[in-house]
Amino acid sequence: MQPEEGIARLRALGFGEADAQALWEHFDDAEQRGKLGHGYSRIVWLETLEGYDPEATPVAEEDSDSFWRYRSNGAIGYLVLRTATRRCIEEPPEHVRLVVCEQTFPTGMLAHYTRLLAEAGLVALLTTTSPRRLGHPEGGPKLASTSPLSIAIPSSGGDPVVADVSLAAVTWGDVVAGLAKEEDVVPFGGEKAHKAFALAVALHLFVDALKKDAGYGAVLIVARPESDPVPALRELGDGVRLPGDS
């Protein structure tokens, strides 16, 4: 999909020019990194999705140096996190900041946001909730979302290290893109899948414990680094591809 087509289709959904451009940047970033379930297929998916207001603007309800609470105010989750991320870059915390985003869905490729923060020199950790799609490896009801977790560490030596992992064997985005089946969305790890399931439940509850509203949300932790460990790790790795490398 070419930028002109993608942005035009997003504008046709009611998004303003700046928001359409921001969404396109997210989807194009995912597509170029091979994350097809979060790439251009999501534009097609958004054309069928209801429950968001393309003209809405997220609102910061609680606002101190160390804690922000954003309410979506009807805005789509991608733009809630984009708003919080951009503001953290413009107004970095003195030490560390916790950002809780209410009613924030869908959120897409979490590394898109944490990478922006790391490129601005900030350490970032981000996790989100979505519909409960993971059950216990031994069976039973769906108890947790696929609980993606992204951590990004800046580097004075160049590219940051950016990890972005879903705790499912395949992401729901792969199902959306037609690359997997719904029954493939199970905790990863084979015989050790109980470990992924445990972390998925913990991350889901972590977000739920910090937000006030029903529905899905996101929790972002942003901090100023006190040291610069990535160059030494790259030297130790001697050319090994680290998470987030192109």
C-alpha positions in Angstrom: 0.0 0.0 0.0 1.3 3.4 -0.9 1.3 6.3 1.6 -1.2 8.3 -0.5 -3.7 5.4 -0.5 -3.3 4.6 3.1 -3.6 8.2 4.4 -6.6 8.8 2.1 -8.3 5.7 3.5 -7.7 6.9 7.1 -9.0 10.4 6.2 -12.1 8.7 4.7 -12.7 7.2 8.2 -12.9 10.7 9.6 -9.4 11.2 11.0 -7.9 14.6 10.5 -4.7 15.1 8.5 -2.3 15.0 11.5 -4.0 11.9 13.0 -4.2 10.1 9.7 -0.4 10.8 9.2 0.4 9.5 12.7 -1.6 6.3 12.1 0.0 5.8 8.8 3.5 6.1 10.3 2.6 3.5 12.9 1.2 1.0 10.3 4.1 1.6 7.9 6.6 1.2 10.7 5.1 -2.2 11.6 4.9 -3.3 7.9 8.5 -2.4 7.2 9.7 -4.3 10.3 7.8 -7.4 9.1 5.0 -7.1 11.7 2.3 -7.6 9.1 -0.4 -8.2 11.7 0.1 -4.6 12.8 0.8 -3.1 9.4 -1.4 -2.2 6.5 -3.9 -4.9 7.3 -5.0 -2.8 10.2 -6.2 -0.1 8.0 -8.6 -2.6 6.4 -9.5 -3.8 9.9 -10.2 -0.2 11.1 -12.7 0.1 8.2 -14.8 -2.5 10.0 -14.2 -1.4 13.6 -16.7 0.5 15.7 -16.6 2.2 19.1 -14.2 5.1 18.5 -14.5 8.7 17.6 -12.0 9.8 14.9 -12.5 13.4 15.9 -11.9 12.9 19.6 -8.8 14.1 21.5 -7.4 12.3 24.6 -7.6 14.2 27.9 -5.0 14.3 30.7 -7.1 14.1 33.9 -4.2 13.7 36.4 -1.0 15.5 35.7 2.1 15.7 37.9 5.8 15.2 37.0 5.7 11.5 38.2 2.1 10.5 37.2 -0.2 11.1 34.3 -3.6 9.6 33.8 -5.0 9.9 30.3 -8.6 9.2 29.3 -9.3 8.4 25.7 -12.3 10.6 25.5 -13.5 8.4 22.7 -10.2 8.5 20.7 -8.8 5.3 19.2 -6.0 3.7 21.3 -3.2 4.3 18.8 -3.7 8.0 19.2 -4.0 7.9 23.0 -0.6 6.3 23.3 0.9 8.5 20.6 -0.3 11.6 22.5 1.2 10.4 25.8 4.4 9.3 24.1 4.9 12.6 22.3 4.2 14.6 25.4 6.7 12.5 27.4 9.3 13.4 24.8 8.5 17.1 25.0 8.2 17.1 28.8 10.5 14.3 30.1 10.2 13.4 33.8 12.8 14.6 36.3 13.4 11.0 37.2 10.5 8.6 36.4 6.9 8.8 35.3 4.0 6.4 35.4 1.4 7.0 32.7 -2.0 5.2 32.9 -4.2 5.3 29.8 -7.9 4.6 30.3 -10.2 3.1 27.6 -7.2 2.7 25.3 -7.7 0.2 22.4 -6.4 -0.9 20.0 -2.8 0.0 20.5 -0.9 -1.9 17.8 2.9 -2.5 17.8 4.1 -1.3 21.2 7.7 -1.0 20.0 6.5 1.9 17.9 6.0 4.0 21.0 8.9 2.7 23.1 11.4 3.2 20.3 10.3 6.8 19.9 11.0 7.3 23.6 14.4 5.5 23.5 15.4 7.5 20.5 14.7 10.6 22.6 17.1 9.3 25.3 14.5 7.8 27.6 14.0 4.3 29.1 10.5 3.0 28.4 8.3 0.0 29.4 4.8 -0.4 28.0 2.1 -3.0 28.4 -1.6 -3.1 27.4 -4.7 -5.1 27.7 -7.1 -6.3 25.0 -9.8 -8.9 24.8 -9.1 -12.0 26.9 -7.7 -14.6 24.4 -5.3 -16.7 26.5 -6.5 -19.6 28.6 -4.5 -21.9 30.9 -2.3 -24.4 28.9 -4.4 -27.2 30.4 -7.7 -25.6 29.2 -10.5 -23.6 30.7 -11.8 -20.1 30.1 -9.9 -17.3 28.5 -8.3 -15.4 31.4 -5.8 -12.9 29.9 -5.1 -10.8 26.9 -2.1 -11.7 24.8 -0.4 -9.1 27.1 2.3 -7.6 24.9 5.3 -6.1 26.7 7.8 -3.7 25.1 11.0 -2.4 26.8 13.3 0.0 25.1 16.8 1.2 26.3 18.5 4.2 24.7 22.1 4.1 23.6 24.7 6.7 23.0 26.3 4.4 20.5 23.4 4.4 18.0 20.3 2.3 17.8 18.5 1.5 21.1 17.7 -2.0 22.2 13.9 -2.5 21.8 12.2 -5.7 22.9 8.5 -6.2 22.0 7.0 -9.6 22.9 3.5 -11.0 22.9 2.9 -13.9 25.3 0.9 -15.7 22.7 2.4 -18.2 20.2 0.9 -16.0 17.5 -0.5 -12.5 17.9 -4.1 -11.6 17.3 -2.8 -9.3 14.6 -1.7 -12.4 12.7 -5.3 -13.6 12.8 -6.5 -10.2 11.6 -4.0 -10.4 8.7 -5.0 -13.9 7.8 -1.6 -15.3 8.8 -2.9 -17.6 11.6 -6.1 -19.1 13.0 -7.8 -18.1 16.2 -7.1 -21.5 17.8 -3.4 -20.8 17.3 -3.6 -17.9 19.9 -2.3 -19.8 23.0 0.5 -19.1 25.5 3.8 -19.7 23.9 6.4 -22.1 25.2 5.1 -25.6 24.4 5.7 -27.7 27.6 6.7 -24.5 29.4 3.7 -22.5 28.3 2.6 -22.1 31.9 5.4 -19.5 32.3 4.0 -17.3 29.5 0.5 -17.8 30.9 1.6 -16.7 34.3 3.2 -13.5 33.0 0.2 -12.8 30.7 -2.1 -13.0 33.7 0.2 -10.8 35.8 0.5 -8.1 33.2 -3.2 -8.1 32.5 -3.9 -7.6 36.2 -1.1 -5.0 36.5 -2.9 -2.8 34.0 -6.4 -3.5 35.5 -5.2 -2.6 39.0 -3.9 0.8 37.9 -6.8 2.0 35.7 -10.1 3.2 37.1 -12.5 2.5 34.2 -13.9 -0.7 32.7 -12.5 -1.7 29.3 -9.0 -1.9 28.0 -6.0 0.2 29.0 -2.3 0.8 28.9 0.5 1.4 31.4 3.7 3.2 30.3 6.7 3.8 32.5 9.2 6.4 31.3 12.5 7.2 33.1 15.7 9.1 32.5 18.6 6.6 32.3 21.4 6.8 34.9 23.9 4.9 32.8 24.5 3.7 29.2 24.7 -0.1 29.1 23.9 -0.8 25.5 27.3 -0.1 23.9 29.1 -2.5 26.2 26.4 -5.2 25.5 26.9 -4.7 21.7 30.7 -5.0 22.1 30.2 -8.2 24.2 27.8 -9.6 21.6 30.3 -9.0 18.8 27.8 -8.4 16.1 24.9 -10.5 17.4 21.5 -9.1 16.4 19.9 -7.6 19.4 16.2 -7.0 19.9 14.9 -4.2 17.7 17.8 -4.1 15.3 17.0 -3.7 11.7 
